[in-house]
Amino acid sequence: MSTGVWIVLIVVALVAGLVIGFFASRKYMESYLQKNPPINEQMLKSLMIQMGQKPSQKKLRQMMNAMKTTYDK
């Protein structure tokens, strides 16, 4: 085989590997974030206390639901 064919094969394999790697890592990160959310109610409660707000359960649920809808998009 000529050198040109080898170069084309290497470039095609590299591009295919990058595309497959991108989608595999994206799928992994989505499932990881669903299993381990970056913030929970306790963290949110302490954050609100630090900002000087009195966190009620209703406010906490509203903020958690807003975050969940943001992550689901």
Residue pairs with C-beta under 8 A, 6 or more apart in sequence:
33 71
34 71
37 67
37 71
39 67
41 60
41 64
44 55
44 60
44 63
44 64
45 55
45 60
48 54
48 55
48 59
48 60
49 55
53 59
